Amino acid sequence: MSLTDSTSGRLIRNYSIEELEDAANLMRGYDLVALHAAGSGHAGGTLSIMDIAAALYLKIANHDPKNPSWPDRDRIVWSTGHKAPSLYLGLAFAGFCPIDDVVTLRKLSSPFQGHPHWLKLPGVEVSTGSLGQGLSIAVGMALAAKLDAKKHRIFCIMGDGEQQEGQVWEGAMEAGYHELDNVVGIIDCNRLQIDGPVDEVMEVEPLAAKYGAFGWDVLRIDGHSMEQVVDALEQARNVKGRPVMILADTVKGKGVSFMEDQAGWHGKAPNYQELTQGLEELGLTHRIPVARLLDKAKAYQVEVDRRLTAKMPKFTRDYWWNAAETMKVKMEPTRKGFGQSLAANGDDERVVCLGLDISGSITISDFYAGKPERKKRWISMGIAEQSATSAAAGLAREGKLPVFGTYATFAAARNLDQIRTSVCYGNFNVLIAGAHGGVSVGADGATHQALEDLFAMEGLPNMSVVVPCDAVETRKATDYLLLRHKGPKYIRFAREATPIVTDSDTPFVFGQANVIRLRRENPNFLEAFETVLAASYANEHEDLSIIACGPMVPEAMRAAYILKKEFGYETRVLNLHTLKPIDAGAILRAAQETGIVVTAEEHQIGALAWRVSSILTESPALYGLPVITGAIGVKDRFGDSGAPWELIKEFEVSAEHIAHKAIDLMAIKKKSLAHREEAMLAR
Ligand SMILES: Cc1ncc(C[n+]2csc(CCOP(=O)(O)OP(=O)(O)O)c2C)c(N)n1
């Protein structure tokens, strides 16, 4: 069976091989349009898997578009979550949702998230995006089917680079051991990953021998021959007592000449001219209503903009970055400073950098760029965060200075036990970079937005944690942590360009906060402020304090500006770049001297707020003193796809939100001061 009416048992449509080939081609075209409309996404892998997606959704899988949760349906698990558009188009072409809707891909609140989320779109079986987890989910589904004596199958789609994740092999072992003949794995063997060819990043072959050794039946096919694809998926039905793995040899970027076999097209979307050329090469220029689709995407975006504008706190004028003469700033991603420091300090023979297949984007590859002599100290580990973490501990044990980094979710959560036991318990000198922290990661969505990493990193004994506020401070912090600080250390930075609010003269002392004060109007926003070490700052009896870290520091400065302009309030901004060890003295003085503390973090509320609170509540110096507190941060929810600055608004972590909170707290402070005065007079 295939596309089936679950109530009557009737076959909805029986696709021929030619019809499937045509559908796959059309799906490639829609994919290009959706990626173009999104402005980001994964062209290479979505194109290489499309023939398999068409075969699975339109012919092989037993499912009913009118009844997506039909208990007897076959399940399709996309372990390779970044290929979500192929999944969405498979569903759309099968009739689960309108095809045109896929063009809202990666936009705010869209059901077509950057990585699939089953709670947002019927037909998506599970939420994925963190590589290497799907096969284990499939094992769980297959075991449940066996327990319930159900006959449906579970398909699991993976990438060849993804095979580097150790968890894949745990799942493979389990499926073999439990003789799960209801599991069919499919690997998109396009031989490329982000950092380059799979066999250069971390060889995974011979996959057939490896899966065979784990008790699987293995078929190797041409993943672009529809006949072979359908045949293999059908054949898998007849295997009893063993799971089946289909190794599909494919071409990354298949169908679009300039994308084919190009690692650079892994995570890139076509511009309009590339879209037009791609559609022409696919023979789809007149078959896909590009203008209508792009209009639909635009209309969706207009609605997003309207909704976001409506929910933003309002002031008498627009204080957004660069909106007015006095709000001018230079923007650069904080991650840049990390690479600059590695480039500058990498001659130290002890420094060893570990690559985790996201090296250019997080700038760790700047370590060896233009310096071939350092290449021997660049160790490619593949997509294997857990093993790399323990390997870093081993390197440190032998006197090296290991550095590794990836998306903060994978650098500080996936490998948490390895950080805890291998690195922190042994107190090893390992520098961990949590790149792409916060919601401002953007369209990749929730799975790629680290919003909990700081909880774990701060909670580990021996660990030091630094969250620099801009690219300049990231450079200084990395310089310090890499060569001068001993012990486990975590530095967290962001992906999006954010304002530069420090310069080479701005103090950066590990463990010591800076005080930032608005002093004057200046066309250059940075110059309007003065920054000094908190320890050398003399109380100016400001109205309130804002304590921030990371790119929330520029937002706190902008909030201070808004509060001064609109209400005449004076604000002490504390740049708490080092979260651990924390500068308790600076926090206490801010609370004592201003009476209001607002914390601001691009993280679930707490990594900063609760640590500040614990200092306030446990300090005898504050007993009996009124201190009013408020917290800005993400409020116990997962992230979303969307543009970085849209997400800053959606998740209420902008200067406007900080200012709004401060205004509320100022009203409380004024009221309580008035009460106290009344009480004094009454006495
Ligand atoms: C645990 C985890 N680490 C890193 C990433 C970032 N990432 C996304 S795709 C990718 C490369 C995947 O390569 P492959 O499996 O070969 O997929 P394909 O080349 O077919 O797109 C990486 C490293 C991730 N999503 N999850």
The ligand as an SDF file (V2000), in Angstrom:
LIG
                    3D

 26 27  0  0  0  0  0  0  0  0999 V2000
   24.6170   17.5540   16.9210 C   0  0  0  0  0  0  0  0  0  0  0  0
   24.8040   18.4950   15.7830 C   0  0  0  0  0  0  0  0  0  0  0  0
   26.0370   18.9880   15.5250 N   0  0  0  0  0  0  0  0  0  0  0  0
   26.2130   19.8640   14.5200 C   0  0  0  0  0  0  0  0  0  0  0  0
   25.1760   20.2510   13.7380 C   0  0  0  0  0  0  0  0  0  0  0  0
   25.3700   21.2750   12.6320 C   0  0  0  0  0  0  0  0  0  0  0  0
   25.2520   20.6240   11.2960 N   0  0  0  0  0  0  0  0  0  0  0  0
   24.1230   20.7100   10.5630 C   0  0  0  0  0  0  0  0  0  0  0  0
   24.2180   19.8900    9.1310 S   0  0  0  0  0  0  0  0  0  0  0  0
   25.7880   19.3980    9.4390 C   0  0  0  0  0  0  0  0  0  0  0  0
   26.5240   18.5530    8.4390 C   0  0  0  0  0  0  0  0  0  0  0  0
   25.7940   17.2960    8.1380 C   0  0  0  0  0  0  0  0  0  0  0  0
   26.4380   16.5530    7.1580 O   0  0  0  0  0  0  0  0  0  0  0  0
   25.6750   15.3560    6.4770 P   0  0  0  0  0  0  0  0  0  0  0  0
   25.0850   14.4700    7.5040 O   0  0  0  0  0  0  0  0  0  0  0  0
   26.6120   14.7080    5.5250 O   0  0  0  0  0  0  0  0  0  0  0  0
   24.4590   16.0550    5.7470 O   0  0  0  0  0  0  0  0  0  0  0  0
   24.3880   16.6260    4.2390 P   0  0  0  0  0  0  0  0  0  0  0  0
   25.7770   16.8700    3.7860 O   0  0  0  0  0  0  0  0  0  0  0  0
   23.7540   15.5720    3.4360 O   0  0  0  0  0  0  0  0  0  0  0  0
   23.5670   17.8630    4.3200 O   0  0  0  0  0  0  0  0  0  0  0  0
   26.2200   19.8910   10.6770 C   0  0  0  0  0  0  0  0  0  0  0  0
   27.5460   19.6620   11.2530 C   0  0  0  0  0  0  0  0  0  0  0  0
   23.8960   19.7440   14.0500 C   0  0  0  0  0  0  0  0  0  0  0  0
   22.8120   20.1110   13.3840 N   0  0  0  0  0  0  0  0  0  0  0  0
   23.7540   18.8570   15.0480 N   0  0  0  0  0  0  0  0  0  0  0  0
  1  2  1  0
  2  3  1  0
  2 26  2  0
  3  4  2  0
  4  5  1  0
  5  6  1  0
  5 24  2  0
  6  7  1  0
  7  8  2  0
  7 22  1  0
  8  9  1  0
  9 10  1  0
 10 11  1  0
 10 22  2  0
 11 12  1  0
 12 13  1  0
 13 14  1  0
 14 15  2  0
 14 16  1  0
 14 17  1  0
 17 18  1  0
 18 19  2  0
 18 20  1  0
 18 21  1  0
 22 23  1  0
 24 25  1  0
 24 26  1  0
M  CHG  1   7   1
M  END
$$$$
